[in-house]
């Protein structure tokens, strides 16, 4: 009995290492038959235990038609949806809270309508709200509360991601599932002590997106330090339109 108590105590005092999700802004055009996304598909296939949140962004948003008119987009999204470890989320710009709410919710509605497309499974499973404002005003909170609530009403079990790209007030966390607390270079991530700035109670809801990652970066060590977070992405450029296959594999290996 004493041995059981000792073992239990030791297990409770060992820090639990959670798996990191990969938050992937997939902004590159898919190419013919989604061939330009082949490295992404192969990484997802070979890492079935890793969860990928993939941001789909056809036209800096969904466009205005009910369904994509580009067959390559349809092929790419349906391929992503064929993987059980992928959660596709649609990109919606908010203009730091300055965009009209009706336009924001209209974009959400377009993504929601993709679920009705009969030619392939292109249903979007959540929304990635970009250029989120971190202003601590009631007007700002109301804007994002309404936007997130509309996403959850329009898309069953929608995953809501907010991306201010920098530290957000705690109240904004109430409206989303994932908050991107940093979007900049690794050097700035380190110099600003970002991980230490995020309150412990919000770490498991927080994500970071690292830009312009150099190939020499020790991804394994860096992601090991970030295990308290919800999700991470190491980008090869600052526009999410170029990636390095080895970098993708290293991220997935370390997650």
N, C-alpha and C positions, 0 to 999 in steps of 0.2 A: 504493500500500500504506500509505504514511504517512497519507494522507487518510482511508482506511478506519479506521485505528487511532484517529485523532483523533475521528472521528464516533462510533465505538463507545464510546470513553471518555466523551464528552459524554453519550451516551444513558444510560450506566450511572450517571452522577452526577446525572441529573435525577430528582427524586422522582417515583415512579410514583403516579398518582392512580387509586385503585380506585373502582368504583361502590359506593354504599351501598345496602344493602337497606332497605326500609321495614318496620319491625316494628309491625304494626297491631293493637292490642287492640280487636277489633270486638265490643263488649259491648252495643251498642244492639239492641233487639229488631228483627228485620227487617221487621215489618209485613206486610200482605197481599201475597203474592207476592214478598216481599223488596223491596217498593217503597221502604222506608226506607233501603235500602243502595244506591240507584241512583247516588248521587254517588261511592260507592266503586267500583262497577262501571265507571262512565264514566272515572274516573281510571286504573284498571287497564288498560282497553281502549286509552286514548290514550297509555299509556306502556309499550308491550310490551317494551321493553329493560330495564325496571326490575323487580327481583325483590321481591315482596311476601310477607312472612311474616305471615299473617293468623291472629290468635288467635280461635278460636271458643269461645264461652262461654255455652251455653244456660241453665244453672241454677247458676251458680257451680260449674261442673263439668258433666258430661254428663247428669246424672240417673241413674236406676236401671234404666230399660228398655234392652233391647239396641239399639234404634234410637230416634231422635227420634219423638215422637208428634205433634209440631207440624209441619204441612205447610209452614208458612212458614219454619221452620228448615231443612227438607229442601230447599226451593226455593233458599234463600240459599246454603247450603253447596254444593249441586250447581252453582249458577251460579259460585261462586268456583272450584270445581274444574275448570270448563270453560276457565279461563285457564292457559296453559302457564307464565306468569310468577308464579303464585300457589302458595304452599306453606301449606296449612291445618294449624294445630296446635291441639290441644285443651287447654283450660284445666284444670289440676288444682291444687287448693289443698294446701299442705303444712303450713300452720300453724307456720312457723318451725321445722320439724322435730319438732313435738309431735304431729302427726297419726299415727295408727296406720298402719304400713306397709301392712297388709292393705287398708285403706280407700283409700290412695293407689293401690296397684296395681289395685284393683277399678275405680277410675275410668279408669285406663289401659285396662283390659280392655274397658270399655264403648265407649270411643272406637275401639278396635281392631275391635270387632264391627261398627261402621258399614260397614266394607268389604264385609260380606256382604249389605247391603241391596240388594234387586233392583230397586227402583223408580226409583233415581237413583244417580248417582255421588256419594256423600257420604263416601267414604273419607278419613280423617284421616291426614296424612302426618307427624305428629310430636306432641310434647307440650310445653306451656308450663307448667312447674312454678312456681307463684307462692308468695310468702311463703317464700322459701328462706332458711334460716339460714346466717349466715357464721361460726358458731362453729368454732373450730379444735380440735375434739375428734374422736377416732376414731369415737365413736358417731355424730356428725353426718355425718362423711364416709361411714360405712357406710350410713347412712339414704339419702343421696342417690345413692350408688353403686348400691345395690340398686334404687332407684326408676328411675334412668336406664337401668340394664341391663334392667329389666323392659319399659320402653318400647321399647327396641331389639329385644327378643325378640318382643314382641307385634305391633309395627308394622314391616313391612319397610322398611329404610333410614330409620328414624325420625330426624327432626331434633329434638334435645333442647335446649330453652331453659330456663335457670334465671333466675329473677328475685328476687334478694335486694333490689334497689333501691339498693344501696350497695356499696362496695368489698368484693370477696370474696377469700378466700385462694386462692393459686395452685393448691392441691391440688383445689379444687372444679372448676376449669376442666377437669380431667382427665375429668370425668364428663359434660360437656355440649358442645354445639356452639356455643351462643351464651350469653353471660352478660350480664344487664342490670346494669351497674355503677352506674347512677344512675337514680333515678325521683323527680324533684322539679322545682322551678321553674327557669326559665332563669337568674334572678338568683342562685340558689344554685349552679347549675352553674358560673357564671362566678366567683363569689366563692370557691368551694372549689377552683378549678383542677382540675376532675375529669379533663380530658384528660391533664394533666401527671402526675396521680397513677397512671394506669393504665400498668403496665410496657409497654415497646415490644413485647415478645414476646407480649403478651396482647391488644394492641389489635385485631388482626384477628379476634378471637373475642368482642369486647366490644360492647355496645350501650348506648345511653342513651335514656330515655323522658322527654321534657320535658313538664311539666304546665302548664296555664293559660297557654298561649302567646297573647300579644297580637298583634293583626293587624299592628301596626307592625313586628314583628320581621323583620329581614332574613334570611329563611330561607336564601337562596342563600349569603350570607357565612358563616352559622353552619354549614351543612352542608359548605361548602368546608373549614372548619377541622376537621371531623370525618371527613374522607375516610379516615383511617387505621383507623377503626372498621368493624365488621361491619355494624351496623344502627342505625337511629335512628327515633324518632317524636316529632313535636311535637303534643301533645294540646291541644285547645281548652278542655278542662275538666280536672278531676282524677279523673273517674270513667270516662272513655272512653265516655261515652254521648251526647256532643254533638261535632259536628265542623263545620268551616267548609270549604265546597267550595274556596274560593280557597286556603286553607291546605293542603288535600290536594294541589291542583294544584301549588302552589309546592314542596312536599316532593318530589313526583315529578319535577318539572322539574329540581330541584337534585341529585337522586340520580345 
